[in-house]
Each structure stands twice: as structure tokens, then as C-alpha cells.
Amino acid sequence: MAVDIVCGKEISEDTRYKLSFEGEWLYFCSEECMKEFVENPVEYLYANVGCGCGGNCGCGGHHSHY
Ligand SMILES: [Zn+2]
């Protein structure tokens, strides 16, 4: 199982909507989600990374914490 990082849906890794980004495969549920990612990869790649606090500071994992 993979997760569509645009909409958060769980999808099969044999989806035809996938792309290789910086050496990692990213999977999408639909062409719309894939396009959405391609247009704004940074927003999606880092939206869920968190600030490095592990969720302990109450920031909600938002990357603009610092
Ligand atoms: Zn999606």
C-alpha cells in the first residue's frame, strides 16, 4: 500500500499514476492528484514532515514552526 500525498488516500502501488521524484516513487490515486503534486511538489513533500519536534511541541507538525 502507498499513500497519495496529495489527498491522503491509500492506493495500490500498481496504480498508473506514479512518478519518480528524487529517487523515490510517489503514488497518486488519480491524474488530478498527480498534476496537483507536479505543480506544487514542495508544498506536498514538506507538508507532513513536521518541524522535527515529533509532535511534542503542539505545532501540529507544521513546517513553519521554526
Ligand atoms: Zn488522490
N, CA, C, O and the ligand as a Tripos MOL2 file, in Angstrom:
@<TRIPOS>MOLECULE
protein
  265   263    67     0     0
PROTEIN
NO_CHARGES

@<TRIPOS>ATOM
      1 N           0.8250   -1.2160    0.0000 N.3       1 MET1
      2 CA          0.0000    0.0000    0.0000 C.3       1 MET1
      3 C           0.8550    1.2600    0.0000 C.2       1 MET1
      4 O           1.8750    1.3390    0.6830 O.2       1 MET1
      5 N           0.4280    2.2110   -0.7570 N.am      2 ALA2
      6 CA          1.0870    3.5100   -0.7680 C.3       2 ALA2
      7 C           0.0300    4.5590   -0.4250 C.2       2 ALA2
      8 O          -1.1720    4.2950   -0.4720 O.2       2 ALA2
      9 N           0.4960    5.7210   -0.0880 N.am      3 VAL3
     10 CA         -0.4340    6.7970    0.2410 C.3       3 VAL3
     11 C          -0.2480    7.9500   -0.7430 C.2       3 VAL3
     12 O           0.8640    8.4150   -0.9930 O.2       3 VAL3
     13 N          -1.3450    8.3780   -1.2710 N.am      4 ASP4
     14 CA         -1.3620    9.5430   -2.1340 C.3       4 ASP4
     15 C          -1.0890   10.7680   -1.2450 C.2       4 ASP4
     16 O          -1.8980   11.1060   -0.3810 O.2       4 ASP4
     17 N           0.0380   11.4160   -1.4620 N.am      5 ILE5
     18 CA          0.3710   12.5080   -0.5450 C.3       5 ILE5
     19 C          -0.4360   13.7600   -0.8140 C.2       5 ILE5
     20 O          -0.3940   14.7060   -0.0270 O.2       5 ILE5
     21 N          -1.1630   13.7790   -1.9060 N.am      6 VAL6
     22 CA         -1.9950   14.9560   -2.1760 C.3       6 VAL6
     23 C          -3.2990   14.8810   -1.3950 C.2       6 VAL6
     24 O          -3.6690   15.8300   -0.7040 O.2       6 VAL6
     25 N          -3.9920   13.7570   -1.5050 N.am      7 CYS7
     26 CA         -5.3060   13.6650   -0.8690 C.3       7 CYS7
     27 C          -5.3150   12.7320    0.3350 C.2       7 CYS7
     28 O          -6.2930   12.6840    1.0800 O.2       7 CYS7
     29 N          -4.2110   11.9810    0.5270 N.am      8 GLY8
     30 CA         -4.1230   11.1230    1.7010 C.3       8 GLY8
     31 C          -4.7630    9.7570    1.5510 C.2       8 GLY8
     32 O          -4.7830    8.9690    2.4970 O.2       8 GLY8
     33 N          -5.2830    9.4730    0.3760 N.am      9 LYS9
     34 CA         -5.9340    8.1940    0.1380 C.3       9 LYS9
     35 C          -4.9120    7.0560    0.0530 C.2       9 LYS9
     36 O          -3.7960    7.2500   -0.4300 O.2       9 LYS9
     37 N          -5.2990    5.8830    0.5190 N.am     10 GLU10
     38 CA         -4.4330    4.7150    0.3530 C.3      10 GLU10
     39 C          -4.6910    4.1250   -1.0230 C.2      10 GLU10
     40 O          -5.8330    3.9590   -1.4510 O.2      10 GLU10
     41 N          -3.6060    3.8180   -1.6930 N.am     11 ILE11
     42 CA         -3.7320    3.3010   -3.0440 C.3      11 ILE11
     43 C          -2.7700    2.1560   -3.2640 C.2      11 ILE11
     44 O          -1.7750    2.0160   -2.5520 O.2      11 ILE11
     45 N          -3.0710    1.3520   -4.2390 N.am     12 SER12
     46 CA         -2.1930    0.2520   -4.5970 C.3      12 SER12
     47 C          -0.9760    0.7920   -5.3480 C.2      12 SER12
     48 O          -1.0630    1.7630   -6.0990 O.2      12 SER12
     49 N           0.1460    0.1400   -5.1230 N.am     13 GLU13
     50 CA          1.3580    0.6070   -5.7970 C.3      13 GLU13
     51 C           1.3770    0.2810   -7.2860 C.2      13 GLU13
     52 O           2.2760    0.7120   -8.0070 O.2      13 GLU13
     53 N           0.4040   -0.4650   -7.7370 N.am     14 ASP14
     54 CA          0.3780   -0.7060   -9.1830 C.3      14 ASP14
     55 C          -0.4850    0.3180   -9.9270 C.2      14 ASP14
     56 O          -0.8570    0.1080  -11.0820 O.2      14 ASP14
     57 N          -0.7920    1.4030   -9.2650 N.am     15 THR15
     58 CA         -1.5030    2.4970   -9.9270 C.3      15 THR15
     59 C          -0.7070    3.0000  -11.1240 C.2      15 THR15
     60 O           0.5230    2.9510  -11.1220 O.2      15 THR15
     61 N          -1.3910    3.4700  -12.1200 N.am     16 ARG16
     62 CA         -0.6540    4.0280  -13.2530 C.3      16 ARG16
     63 C          -0.2430    5.4650  -12.9710 C.2      16 ARG16
     64 O           0.5200    6.0620  -13.7310 O.2      16 ARG16
     65 N          -0.7420    6.0060  -11.8950 N.am     17 TYR17
     66 CA         -0.3820    7.3850  -11.5660 C.3      17 TYR17
     67 C           0.7350    7.3910  -10.5450 C.2      17 TYR17
     68 O           0.5070    7.4410   -9.3360 O.2      17 TYR17
     69 N           1.9310    7.3400  -11.0580 N.am     18 LYS18
     70 CA          3.0680    7.3750  -10.1530 C.3      18 LYS18
     71 C           4.2040    8.0830  -10.8530 C.2      18 LYS18
     72 O           4.2700    8.1270  -12.0810 O.2      18 LYS18
     73 N           5.0870    8.6310  -10.0610 N.am     19 LEU19
     74 CA          6.2600    9.2350  -10.6650 C.3      19 LEU19
     75 C           7.4420    9.1410   -9.7310 C.2      19 LEU19
     76 O           7.3070    9.0490   -8.5100 O.2      19 LEU19
     77 N           8.5910    9.1680  -10.3440 N.am     20 SER20
     78 CA          9.8280    9.0670   -9.5900 C.3      20 SER20
     79 C          10.2950   10.4660   -9.2590 C.2      20 SER20
     80 O          10.4910   11.2940  -10.1490 O.2      20 SER20
     81 N          10.4710   10.7240   -7.9920 N.am     21 PHE21
     82 CA         10.8670   12.0620   -7.5730 C.3      21 PHE21
     83 C          12.0330   11.9410   -6.6100 C.2      21 PHE21
     84 O          11.8980   11.3700   -5.5280 O.2      21 PHE21
     85 N          13.1740   12.4780   -7.0050 N.am     22 GLU22
     86 CA         14.3850   12.4080   -6.1970 C.3      22 GLU22
     87 C          14.6580   10.9970   -5.6940 C.2      22 GLU22
     88 O          14.9960   10.7870   -4.5290 O.2      22 GLU22
     89 N          14.5040   10.0340   -6.6010 N.am     23 GLY23
     90 CA         14.8440    8.6590   -6.2750 C.3      23 GLY23
     91 C          13.7710    7.8750   -5.5470 C.2      23 GLY23
     92 O          13.9650    6.6950   -5.2560 O.2      23 GLY23
     93 N          12.6450    8.5020   -5.2470 N.am     24 GLU24
     94 CA         11.5580    7.8000   -4.5700 C.3      24 GLU24
     95 C          10.3410    7.7570   -5.4710 C.2      24 GLU24
     96 O          10.0710    8.6950   -6.2200 O.2      24 GLU24
     97 N           9.6170    6.6660   -5.3910 N.am     25 TRP25
     98 CA          8.3710    6.5840   -6.1360 C.3      25 TRP25
     99 C           7.2570    7.2020   -5.3210 C.2      25 TRP25
    100 O           7.0980    6.9390   -4.1290 O.2      25 TRP25
    101 N           6.4950    8.0300   -6.0040 N.am     26 LEU26
    102 CA          5.3190    8.6230   -5.3750 C.3      26 LEU26
    103 C           4.0990    8.1270   -6.1290 C.2      26 LEU26
    104 O           4.1110    8.0200   -7.3550 O.2      26 LEU26
    105 N           3.0640    7.8300   -5.3950 N.am     27 TYR27
    106 CA          1.8640    7.2430   -5.9940 C.3      27 TYR27
    107 C           0.6630    8.1520   -5.7800 C.2      27 TYR27
    108 O           0.5210    8.8000   -4.7430 O.2      27 TYR27
    109 N          -0.1850    8.1780   -6.7820 N.am     28 PHE28
    110 CA         -1.3670    9.0360   -6.7190 C.3      28 PHE28
    111 C          -2.6080    8.2600   -7.1210 C.2      28 PHE28
    112 O          -2.5360    7.3000   -7.8870 O.2      28 PHE28
    113 N          -3.7440    8.6860   -6.5960 N.am     29 CYS29
    114 CA         -4.9830    7.9580   -6.8750 C.3      29 CYS29
    115 C          -5.5460    8.3380   -8.2350 C.2      29 CYS29
    116 O          -6.3400    7.5970   -8.8160 O.2      29 CYS29
    117 N          -5.1400    9.4730   -8.7310 N.am     30 SER30
    118 CA         -5.7500    9.9600   -9.9670 C.3      30 SER30
    119 C          -4.8090   10.9170  -10.6700 C.2      30 SER30
    120 O          -3.8310   11.3940  -10.0940 O.2      30 SER30
    121 N          -5.1200   11.1830  -11.9010 N.am     31 GLU31
    122 CA         -4.3240   12.1250  -12.6690 C.3      31 GLU31
    123 C          -4.3830   13.5210  -12.0450 C.2      31 GLU31
    124 O          -3.4020   14.2640  -12.0600 O.2      31 GLU31
    125 N          -5.5410   13.8570  -11.5030 N.am     32 GLU32
    126 CA         -5.6840   15.1830  -10.8830 C.3      32 GLU32
    127 C          -4.7030   15.3610   -9.7300 C.2      32 GLU32
    128 O          -4.0540   16.3990   -9.5990 O.2      32 GLU32
    129 N          -4.6110   14.3220   -8.8920 N.am     33 CYS33
    130 CA         -3.7050   14.4100   -7.7490 C.3      33 CYS33
    131 C          -2.2530   14.4840   -8.2160 C.2      33 CYS33
    132 O          -1.4440   15.2130   -7.6420 O.2      33 CYS33
    133 N          -1.9340   13.7320   -9.2490 N.am     34 MET34
    134 CA         -0.5730   13.7400   -9.7560 C.3      34 MET34
    135 C          -0.2240   15.1200  -10.3030 C.2      34 MET34
    136 O           0.8640   15.6400  -10.0550 O.2      34 MET34
    137 N          -1.1430   15.6980  -11.0360 N.am     35 LYS35
    138 CA         -0.9250   17.0430  -11.5810 C.3      35 LYS35
    139 C          -0.7690   18.0640  -10.4750 C.2      35 LYS35
    140 O           0.0880   18.9460  -10.5270 O.2      35 LYS35
    141 N          -1.6140   17.9220   -9.4820 N.am     36 GLU36
    142 CA         -1.5840   18.8240   -8.3370 C.3      36 GLU36
    143 C          -0.1930   18.7880   -7.6860 C.2      36 GLU36
    144 O           0.3720   19.8230   -7.3340 O.2      36 GLU36
    145 N           0.3310   17.5900   -7.5390 N.am     37 PHE37
    146 CA          1.6560   17.4450   -6.9520 C.3      37 PHE37
    147 C           2.7330   18.0490   -7.8460 C.2      37 PHE37
    148 O           3.6100   18.7720   -7.3720 O.2      37 PHE37
    149 N           2.6630   17.7540   -9.1190 N.am     38 VAL38
    150 CA          3.6730   18.2460  -10.0620 C.3      38 VAL38
    151 C           3.7070   19.7700  -10.0840 C.2      38 VAL38
    152 O           4.7630   20.3760  -10.2650 O.2      38 VAL38
    153 N           2.5500   20.3730   -9.8980 N.am     39 GLU39
    154 CA          2.5010   21.8330   -9.9120 C.3      39 GLU39
    155 C           3.0660   22.4540   -8.6460 C.2      39 GLU39
    156 O           3.5360   23.5910   -8.6610 O.2      39 GLU39
    157 N           3.0210   21.7240   -7.5790 N.am     40 ASN40
    158 CA          3.4920   22.2940   -6.3200 C.3      40 ASN40
    159 C           4.1060   21.2340   -5.4090 C.2      40 ASN40
    160 O           3.6040   20.9870   -4.3120 O.2      40 ASN40
    161 N           5.1880   20.6110   -5.8620 N.am     41 PRO41
    162 CA          5.7670   19.4900   -5.1050 C.3      41 PRO41
    163 C           6.2310   19.8530   -3.7050 C.2      41 PRO41
    164 O           6.0750   19.0640   -2.7730 O.2      41 PRO41
    165 N           6.7880   21.0160   -3.5560 N.am     42 VAL42
    166 CA          7.3530   21.3830   -2.2510 C.3      42 VAL42
    167 C           6.2840   21.4060   -1.1680 C.2      42 VAL42
    168 O           6.4960   20.9330   -0.0520 O.2      42 VAL42
    169 N           5.1420   21.9620   -1.5180 N.am     43 GLU43
    170 CA          4.0580   22.0490   -0.5460 C.3      43 GLU43
    171 C           3.6500   20.6720   -0.0360 C.2      43 GLU43
    172 O           3.3960   20.4890    1.1550 O.2      43 GLU43
    173 N           3.5900   19.6910   -0.9690 N.am     44 TYR44
    174 CA          3.1660   18.3540   -0.5590 C.3      44 TYR44
    175 C           4.2760   17.5550    0.0870 C.2      44 TYR44
    176 O           4.0400   16.7920    1.0230 O.2      44 TYR44
    177 N           5.4770   17.7280   -0.4080 N.am     45 LEU45
    178 CA          6.5770   16.9540    0.1510 C.3      45 LEU45
    179 C           6.8540   17.3170    1.5900 C.2      45 LEU45
    180 O           7.1870   16.4560    2.4040 O.2      45 LEU45
    181 N           6.7200   18.5790    1.9020 N.am     46 TYR46
    182 CA          7.1020   19.0060    3.2390 C.3      46 TYR46
    183 C           5.9280   19.2720    4.1640 C.2      46 TYR46
    184 O           6.1260   19.5510    5.3470 O.2      46 TYR46
    185 N           4.7240   19.1930    3.6520 N.am     47 ALA47
    186 CA          3.5500   19.4850    4.4670 C.3      47 ALA47
    187 C           3.4350   18.5450    5.6610 C.2      47 ALA47
    188 O           2.9680   18.9470    6.7260 O.2      47 ALA47
    189 N           3.8580   17.2960    5.4870 N.am     48 ASN48
    190 CA          3.6560   16.3160    6.5500 C.3      48 ASN48
    191 C           4.9450   15.9050    7.2510 C.2      48 ASN48
    192 O           4.9520   14.9890    8.0740 O.2      48 ASN48
    193 N           6.0070   16.5750    6.9240 N.am     49 VAL49
    194 CA          7.2820   16.1940    7.5060 C.3      49 VAL49
    195 C           7.3720   16.6160    8.9600 C.2      49 VAL49
    196 O           8.0010   15.9410    9.7750 O.2      49 VAL49
    197 N           6.7510   17.7170    9.2750 N.am     50 GLY50
    198 CA          6.8110   18.1980   10.6480 C.3      50 GLY50
    199 C           8.0240   19.0620   10.8830 C.2      50 GLY50
    200 O           8.8660   19.2270   10.0010 O.2      50 GLY50
    201 N           8.1060   19.6040   12.0630 N.am     51 CYS51
    202 CA          9.1630   20.5580   12.3680 C.3      51 CYS51
    203 C          10.3430   19.8650   13.0300 C.2      51 CYS51
    204 O          11.3270   20.5170   13.3790 O.2      51 CYS51
    205 N          10.2570   18.5480   13.2070 N.am     52 GLY52
    206 CA         11.3330   17.8250   13.8610 C.3      52 GLY52
    207 C          11.0780   17.6180   15.3440 C.2      52 GLY52
    208 O          11.8860   16.9990   16.0370 O.2      52 GLY52
    209 N           9.9740   18.1270   15.8260 N.am     53 CYS53
    210 CA          9.6740   18.0110   17.2470 C.3      53 CYS53
    211 C           9.0150   16.6710   17.5690 C.2      53 CYS53
    212 O           8.8640   16.3150   18.7380 O.2      53 CYS53
    213 N           8.6260   15.9350   16.5360 N.am     54 GLY54
    214 CA          7.9230   14.6820   16.7600 C.3      54 GLY54
    215 C           6.5140   14.8960   17.2710 C.2      54 GLY54
    216 O           5.9090   13.9770   17.8240 O.2      54 GLY54
    217 N           5.9960   16.0660   17.1000 N.am     55 GLY55
    218 CA          4.6300   16.3670   17.5190 C.3      55 GLY55
    219 C           4.5130   16.7750   18.9740 C.2      55 GLY55
    220 O           3.4060   16.9470   19.4860 O.2      55 GLY55
    221 N           5.6430   16.9300   19.6430 N.am     56 ASN56
    222 CA          5.5980   17.2110   21.0800 C.3      56 ASN56
    223 C           5.4010   18.6790   21.4400 C.2      56 ASN56
    224 O           5.0420   19.0100   22.5700 O.2      56 ASN56
    225 N           5.6370   19.5410   20.4810 N.am     57 CYS57
    226 CA          5.5570   20.9650   20.8320 C.3      57 CYS57
    227 C           4.1790   21.5380   20.5640 C.2      57 CYS57
    228 O           3.9270   22.7120   20.8350 O.2      57 CYS57
    229 N           3.2840   20.7150   20.0310 N.am     58 GLY58
    230 CA          1.9400   21.2060   19.7970 C.3      58 GLY58
    231 C           1.8040   22.0330   18.5360 C.2      58 GLY58
    232 O           0.7980   22.7130   18.3360 O.2      58 GLY58
    233 N           2.8140   21.9760   17.6870 N.am     59 CYS59
    234 CA          2.7790   22.7770   16.4720 C.3      59 CYS59
    235 C           1.8880   22.1430   15.4070 C.2      59 CYS59
    236 O           1.5870   22.7680   14.3900 O.2      59 CYS59
    237 N           1.4700   20.9070   15.6420 N.am     60 GLY60
    238 CA          0.6670   20.2240   14.6420 C.3      60 GLY60
    239 C           1.5100   19.6990   13.4990 C.2      60 GLY60
    240 O           0.9800   19.2690   12.4750 O.2      60 GLY60
    241 N           2.8000   19.7310   13.6680 N.am     61 GLY61
    242 CA          3.6860   19.1970   12.6400 C.3      61 GLY61
    243 C           3.8990   20.1400   11.4720 C.2      61 GLY61
    244 O           4.4380   19.7510   10.4360 O.2      61 GLY61
    245 N           3.4770   21.3670   11.6440 N.am     62 HIS62
    246 CA          3.6200   22.2970   10.5290 C.3      62 HIS62
    247 C           5.0790   22.6970   10.3400 C.2      62 HIS62
    248 O           5.8090   22.9380   11.3020 O.2      62 HIS62
    249 N           5.4770   22.7580    9.0900 N.am     63 HIS63
    250 CA          6.8840   23.0060    8.8010 C.3      63 HIS63
    251 C           7.3310   24.4230    9.0700 C.2      63 HIS63
    252 O           8.5330   24.6900    9.0960 O.2      63 HIS63
    253 N           6.4080   25.3360    9.2700 N.am     64 SER64
    254 CA          6.8110   26.7250    9.5080 C.3      64 SER64
    255 C           7.0200   27.0010   10.9930 C.2      64 SER64
    256 O           7.0790   28.1530   11.4230 O.2      64 SER64
    257 N           7.1300   25.9460   11.7510 N.am     65 HIS65
    258 CA          7.3100   26.0790   13.1890 C.3      65 HIS65
    259 C           8.5250   26.9140   13.5830 C.2      65 HIS65
    260 O           8.4800   27.6950   14.5330 O.2      65 HIS65
    261 N           9.6080   26.7340   12.8360 N.am     66 TYR66
    262 CA         10.8320   27.4400   13.2230 C.3      66 TYR66
    263 C          10.7860   28.9270   12.9480 C.2      66 TYR66
    264 O          11.7520   29.6360   13.2280 O.2      66 TYR66
    265 ZN         -5.5460   11.4900   -4.6020 Zn       67 ZN67
@<TRIPOS>BOND
     1     1     2 1
     2     2     3 1
     3     3     4 2
     4     3     5 am
     5     5     6 1
     6     6     7 1
     7     7     8 2
     8     7     9 am
     9     9    10 1
    10    10    11 1
    11    11    12 2
    12    11    13 am
    13    13    14 1
    14    14    15 1
    15    15    16 2
    16    15    17 am
    17    17    18 1
    18    18    19 1
    19    19    20 2
    20    19    21 am
    21    21    22 1
    22    22    23 1
    23    23    24 2
    24    23    25 am
    25    25    26 1
    26    26    27 1
    27    27    28 2
    28    27    29 am
    29    29    30 1
    30    30    31 1
    31    31    32 2
    32    31    33 am
    33    33    34 1
    34    34    35 1
    35    35    36 2
    36    35    37 am
    37    37    38 1
    38    38    39 1
    39    39    40 2
    40    39    41 am
    41    41    42 1
    42    42    43 1
    43    43    44 2
    44    43    45 am
    45    45    46 1
    46    46    47 1
    47    47    48 2
    48    47    49 am
    49    49    50 1
    50    50    51 1
    51    51    52 2
    52    51    53 am
    53    53    54 1
    54    54    55 1
    55    55    56 2
    56    55    57 am
    57    57    58 1
    58    58    59 1
    59    59    60 2
    60    59    61 am
    61    61    62 1
    62    62    63 1
    63    63    64 2
    64    63    65 am
    65    65    66 1
    66    66    67 1
    67    67    68 2
    68    67    69 am
    69    69    70 1
    70    70    71 1
    71    71    72 2
    72    71    73 am
    73    73    74 1
    74    74    75 1
    75    75    76 2
    76    75    77 am
    77    77    78 1
    78    78    79 1
    79    79    80 2
    80    79    81 am
    81    81    82 1
    82    82    83 1
    83    83    84 2
    84    83    85 am
    85    85    86 1
    86    86    87 1
    87    87    88 2
    88    87    89 am
    89    89    90 1
    90    90    91 1
    91    91    92 2
    92    91    93 am
    93    93    94 1
    94    94    95 1
    95    95    96 2
    96    95    97 am
    97    97    98 1
    98    98    99 1
    99    99   100 2
   100    99   101 am
   101   101   102 1
   102   102   103 1
   103   103   104 2
   104   103   105 am
   105   105   106 1
   106   106   107 1
   107   107   108 2
   108   107   109 am
   109   109   110 1
   110   110   111 1
   111   111   112 2
   112   111   113 am
   113   113   114 1
   114   114   115 1
   115   115   116 2
   116   115   117 am
   117   117   118 1
   118   118   119 1
   119   119   120 2
   120   119   121 am
   121   121   122 1
   122   122   123 1
   123   123   124 2
   124   123   125 am
   125   125   126 1
   126   126   127 1
   127   127   128 2
   128   127   129 am
   129   129   130 1
   130   130   131 1
   131   131   132 2
   132   131   133 am
   133   133   134 1
   134   134   135 1
   135   135   136 2
   136   135   137 am
   137   137   138 1
   138   138   139 1
   139   139   140 2
   140   139   141 am
   141   141   142 1
   142   142   143 1
   143   143   144 2
   144   143   145 am
   145   145   146 1
   146   146   147 1
   147   147   148 2
   148   147   149 am
   149   149   150 1
   150   150   151 1
   151   151   152 2
   152   151   153 am
   153   153   154 1
   154   154   155 1
   155   155   156 2
   156   155   157 am
   157   157   158 1
   158   158   159 1
   159   159   160 2
   160   159   161 am
   161   161   162 1
   162   162   163 1
   163   163   164 2
   164   163   165 am
   165   165   166 1
   166   166   167 1
   167   167   168 2
   168   167   169 am
   169   169   170 1
   170   170   171 1
   171   171   172 2
   172   171   173 am
   173   173   174 1
   174   174   175 1
   175   175   176 2
   176   175   177 am
   177   177   178 1
   178   178   179 1
   179   179   180 2
   180   179   181 am
   181   181   182 1
   182   182   183 1
   183   183   184 2
   184   183   185 am
   185   185   186 1
   186   186   187 1
   187   187   188 2
   188   187   189 am
   189   189   190 1
   190   190   191 1
   191   191   192 2
   192   191   193 am
   193   193   194 1
   194   194   195 1
   195   195   196 2
   196   195   197 am
   197   197   198 1
   198   198   199 1
   199   199   200 2
   200   199   201 am
   201   201   202 1
   202   202   203 1
   203   203   204 2
   204   203   205 am
   205   205   206 1
   206   206   207 1
   207   207   208 2
   208   207   209 am
   209   209   210 1
   210   210   211 1
   211   211   212 2
   212   211   213 am
   213   213   214 1
   214   214   215 1
   215   215   216 2
   216   215   217 am
   217   217   218 1
   218   218   219 1
   219   219   220 2
   220   219   221 am
   221   221   222 1
   222   222   223 1
   223   223   224 2
   224   223   225 am
   225   225   226 1
   226   226   227 1
   227   227   228 2
   228   227   229 am
   229   229   230 1
   230   230   231 1
   231   231   232 2
   232   231   233 am
   233   233   234 1
   234   234   235 1
   235   235   236 2
   236   235   237 am
   237   237   238 1
   238   238   239 1
   239   239   240 2
   240   239   241 am
   241   241   242 1
   242   242   243 1
   243   243   244 2
   244   243   245 am
   245   245   246 1
   246   246   247 1
   247   247   248 2
   248   247   249 am
   249   249   250 1
   250   250   251 1
   251   251   252 2
   252   251   253 am
   253   253   254 1
   254   254   255 1
   255   255   256 2
   256   255   257 am
   257   257   258 1
   258   258   259 1
   259   259   260 2
   260   259   261 am
   261   261   262 1
   262   262   263 1
   263   263   264 2
@<TRIPOS>SUBSTRUCTURE
     1 MET1         2 RESIDUE 1 A MET
     2 ALA2         6 RESIDUE 1 A ALA
     3 VAL3        10 RESIDUE 1 A VAL
     4 ASP4        14 RESIDUE 1 A ASP
     5 ILE5        18 RESIDUE 1 A ILE
     6 VAL6        22 RESIDUE 1 A VAL
     7 CYS7        26 RESIDUE 1 A CYS
     8 GLY8        30 RESIDUE 1 A GLY
     9 LYS9        34 RESIDUE 1 A LYS
    10 GLU10       38 RESIDUE 1 A GLU
    11 ILE11       42 RESIDUE 1 A ILE
    12 SER12       46 RESIDUE 1 A SER
    13 GLU13       50 RESIDUE 1 A GLU
    14 ASP14       54 RESIDUE 1 A ASP
    15 THR15       58 RESIDUE 1 A THR
    16 ARG16       62 RESIDUE 1 A ARG
    17 TYR17       66 RESIDUE 1 A TYR
    18 LYS18       70 RESIDUE 1 A LYS
    19 LEU19       74 RESIDUE 1 A LEU
    20 SER20       78 RESIDUE 1 A SER
    21 PHE21       82 RESIDUE 1 A PHE
    22 GLU22       86 RESIDUE 1 A GLU
    23 GLY23       90 RESIDUE 1 A GLY
    24 GLU24       94 RESIDUE 1 A GLU
    25 TRP25       98 RESIDUE 1 A TRP
    26 LEU26      102 RESIDUE 1 A LEU
    27 TYR27      106 RESIDUE 1 A TYR
    28 PHE28      110 RESIDUE 1 A PHE
    29 CYS29      114 RESIDUE 1 A CYS
    30 SER30      118 RESIDUE 1 A SER
    31 GLU31      122 RESIDUE 1 A GLU
    32 GLU32      126 RESIDUE 1 A GLU
    33 CYS33      130 RESIDUE 1 A CYS
    34 MET34      134 RESIDUE 1 A MET
    35 LYS35      138 RESIDUE 1 A LYS
    36 GLU36      142 RESIDUE 1 A GLU
    37 PHE37      146 RESIDUE 1 A PHE
    38 VAL38      150 RESIDUE 1 A VAL
    39 GLU39      154 RESIDUE 1 A GLU
    40 ASN40      158 RESIDUE 1 A ASN
    41 PRO41      162 RESIDUE 1 A PRO
    42 VAL42      166 RESIDUE 1 A VAL
    43 GLU43      170 RESIDUE 1 A GLU
    44 TYR44      174 RESIDUE 1 A TYR
    45 LEU45      178 RESIDUE 1 A LEU
    46 TYR46      182 RESIDUE 1 A TYR
    47 ALA47      186 RESIDUE 1 A ALA
    48 ASN48      190 RESIDUE 1 A ASN
    49 VAL49      194 RESIDUE 1 A VAL
    50 GLY50      198 RESIDUE 1 A GLY
    51 CYS51      202 RESIDUE 1 A CYS
    52 GLY52      206 RESIDUE 1 A GLY
    53 CYS53      210 RESIDUE 1 A CYS
    54 GLY54      214 RESIDUE 1 A GLY
    55 GLY55      218 RESIDUE 1 A GLY
    56 ASN56      222 RESIDUE 1 A ASN
    57 CYS57      226 RESIDUE 1 A CYS
    58 GLY58      230 RESIDUE 1 A GLY
    59 CYS59      234 RESIDUE 1 A CYS
    60 GLY60      238 RESIDUE 1 A GLY
    61 GLY61      242 RESIDUE 1 A GLY
    62 HIS62      246 RESIDUE 1 A HIS
    63 HIS63      250 RESIDUE 1 A HIS
    64 SER64      254 RESIDUE 1 A SER
    65 HIS65      258 RESIDUE 1 A HIS
    66 TYR66      262 RESIDUE 1 A TYR
    67 ZN67       265 GROUP 0 **** ****
